[in-house]
């Protein structure tokens, strides 16, 4: 399995790097023998994870999206792609689409997925890195849907196999890949001509949309209130992404949702309340403040009157809050096509990660 090099291993890594360079100079024109490659994985094969989308290039993202579309169009051609491969799925929070899409993706690609509930596992009793290293010796890939990004970073440090961020409070990279796959299917023209408007609260979904739109050159307008009330205590904020919002030529901001949708090809919204707080009675007062603040940003008939756009929502939906039931079922809505594409985008992502890890 691929080897991951971290700061604590730098002295050993430097020694191995010197060995690798010496071997190559002593044998000019010859690659390091395959039997010796395990000593140099940190150098030759930098294992790739999907913690967020920041480390992916435009080429990487396009490859994932292209393969997702290819597999969707001809799934039978890929039914043995991950034959006898197993993915561990770790959950700290509730899930419908993330669990279903990854589990079905692994099954339809010829592999298998294991569901692990954080609270009923020994992750709650031991160090995250210890449990992860053991787990990664049994599986070919790990997907984690977590409450805290810091826990994801610990999983990555302990893992000997690729790790996917299935969602955390800061980022939702799998959703962003799905969103662009969906937009590609419904766009009239090139992605560079698309105008995407996100309306609501800044959160993990909008963070990942900012990153992927910046990398792909897609015009994204964020329509959020200036004094937005956050129920995450700032945990979803990322300084790099805030800089992108201010500096990227592709990212625009406005507090006016009416102006934001006028030229939009796609209008996207997300829940105003974090799902772990939505039904929490202790959160009632803050929830009411949030709803009062956000009510002008509801996607409804009045807001989209006469707007020729597609309506998007990553789900779960809280009808009557961020979007009305009428707009969910409006002819312009592609919400359920978008949700279905989670399956196809996960397949493309799994192909890319396994390929990058040298497992295909």
Secondary structure by P-SEA (a helix, b strand, c coil): cbbbbcccaaaaaaaaaaaaaaaaaacccccccccccccccccccccccccccccccaaaaaaaaaaaaaaaacccccccccccbbbbbbbcccccaaaaaaaaaaaaacbbbbbbcccccccccccaaaaaaaaaacccbbbbbcccaaaaaaaaaacccbbbccccccccaaaaaaaaaaaaaccccccccbbbbbcccccaaaaaaaaaaaaabbbbbbbcccccccccccccccaaaaaaaaccccbbbbcccccccccccbbbbcccccccccccccaaaaaaaaaaaccccccccccccccbbbbbbccccccccccccccccccccaaaaaaaaaaaaaaaaaaaaaaaaccc
